[in-house]
Amino acid sequence: MTTNLPPAYQAGDTFTALRPRLFGIAYRMLGVRADAEDALQDAWLRWSHADTSTLQSAEAWLVTVVTRLSIDRLRAAKAEREAYVGWWLPEPLVEQLDEHTPEAAAELAGELSVAFLYVLERLGPEERAAFLLRQVFDYDYPEIAAQLGKTEATCRQMVHRASERVQQARTRFEVPRGVHHQLLERFIAAAHSGQRDAIQALLSEDAMLIGDGGGKVQSFPHPLVGAFRIANLFWAQWRRMAEQVVYRPVLINGEPGLLRYIDGRLESAQAIVTDGERIVAIYAIRNPDKLAGIPLTLG
């Protein structure tokens, strides 16, 4: 899939026009906004010094550069993530519920959820790139082969293998955003009420909570599984802090989620997965480094 830009576009205009797509690729590869921005900055430096007069496609050139830079960065990050304390979750991209920017709608909507990026961590860097370019960004195999410097057959194998692994690890629900949001409102009300049974009733029996504290704040070393155990956790937090806890509905990586503030300070970003009737998973991002891009205080 190729986007043809008018010849009148200058280098800066071309890069700006393609930036949402390039950021979408880099962020889905790396899961960290700063790392994705660094990859784009490196790509811009190369682009600004390149002879673009002979290029058949600016998009193909820039996607190739950003993809390969992201692969290199992900390889370097793998060692760090293997030594990471507890579970590694991506840095959340948070928007207010009424914000629908063109960038978010064009390149950051769909196939961006925390749950999806969490599953992608199972893939190797090149396998992840091939899968994203094909399944999310809809590039043809000849284009993917050129972008990765592989044969088409190899790319097909990587995408097939990655698709199987993602499918095995991922439970996907198509839930209207309004239904998702209403369920979160009910969950907020139950959590604020301190009624353990009301909280538990909104969770599936095999619901799972994964927390990411990064060793900087307390979190669970293993997933917390089961509606009763998760309800107990929220109930115990209500018992300890009650009026100090405030939940704010937001969009987290394009899907309804919650910011939780304790005593006016941001404590976690919680990506919520639902089947439309109950909550099936909660991804609680508590590492302060990953919350730095979100307003840290209520106001």
PyMOL commands that set and color helices and strands:
alter all, ss='L'
color gray80, all
select helices_A, chain A and resi 11-30+33-48+52-54+58-82+102-107+114-120+125-136+141-148+152-169+177-193+196-201+227-244+288-291
alter helices_A, ss='H'
color red, helices_A
select strands_A, chain A and resi 94-95+203-212+224-225+245-252+255-262+265-274+279-285
alter strands_A, ss='S'
color yellow, strands_A
deselect
rebuild
show_as cartoon
